[in-house]
Structures are given as structure tokens and as C-alpha cells.
Amino acid sequence: MPAAGFSWVGVPGQQVIYGMDLCVSKGGVTRTVAQDKAAASPWLNWNWIYWDSAGQTARIMDPTGGGDDLWIHPWWGYRVWANTEDVTIIFRRTDRRPKTGDCRPGIAGNWGRPDLEIGAPFHCVTGLPP
């Protein structure tokens, strides 16, 4: 994310992503969600805001459990606050699958893709590897 402040982030794929599988990097240093949240100066606010169209209300995805959801869903937009500039969000490859009750009904799957990044400058990589 090129500047501090809000940006819109979406899932670069068609499967849900477990929030704790994200990482962030800045200046060659990479942090897990837990490391960034615990840092004296976290790079991101981990309360990602999304719109729940069924409930007609804004909700929060917090990967550590403090919000309404632990998972990031395809086709949903998330409003993310960066506390500093030049932060890259890394969607790590994982085979983690949601369990019953972890996310909305009908959403399950296997991420199964290589690391994808959204970052500075803001971009979304969606192509499959060769």
C-alpha cells in the first residue's frame, strides 16, 4: 500500500483465505499477523471492514478473533488502514480449509496457489504460475 490511510483490498483468487495466513512486509522485513499486531508500531490495522449485504451492515474481519470473521472471502472488498507507507500484504499459499462455522455457508476450498502480493505500488496479481 503506497501511502498511510485507507485502501481497498480484495482476494486475488476464488477461495477463502484464513486471515492468520497473511503476512506484511516493509523495507525487506516480513511480519506475520501476530508479529505485526504485537509490534510497538504495527504497519496495518488488522480490523478490516467489509459490507455484509445479507445483514445490511458493516462488519470486521480480524484474523485474531476480535471481529465478525476470521476469513477473507473472494468477491468481497475490504477497507484496510495502513499506519505507514510502502506496506505489502502477502497472501501466503496454504492448504488450510474452513471448518463448519468458520465462515459463511457454502464457502470452502483450498487456496492452493503461490504467494500473491498486494502492495506498493498497489497492485493485484491474479495470474496462475506457469
Secondary structure, 3 states (H helix, E strand, C coil): CCCCEEEEECCCCCCCEEHHHEEEEECCEEEEHHHHHHCCCCCEEEEEEEEECCCCEEEEECCCCCCCECEECCCCCEEEEECCCCCEEEECCCCCCCCCCCCCCCCCCCCCCCCEEECCCCCCCCCCCC
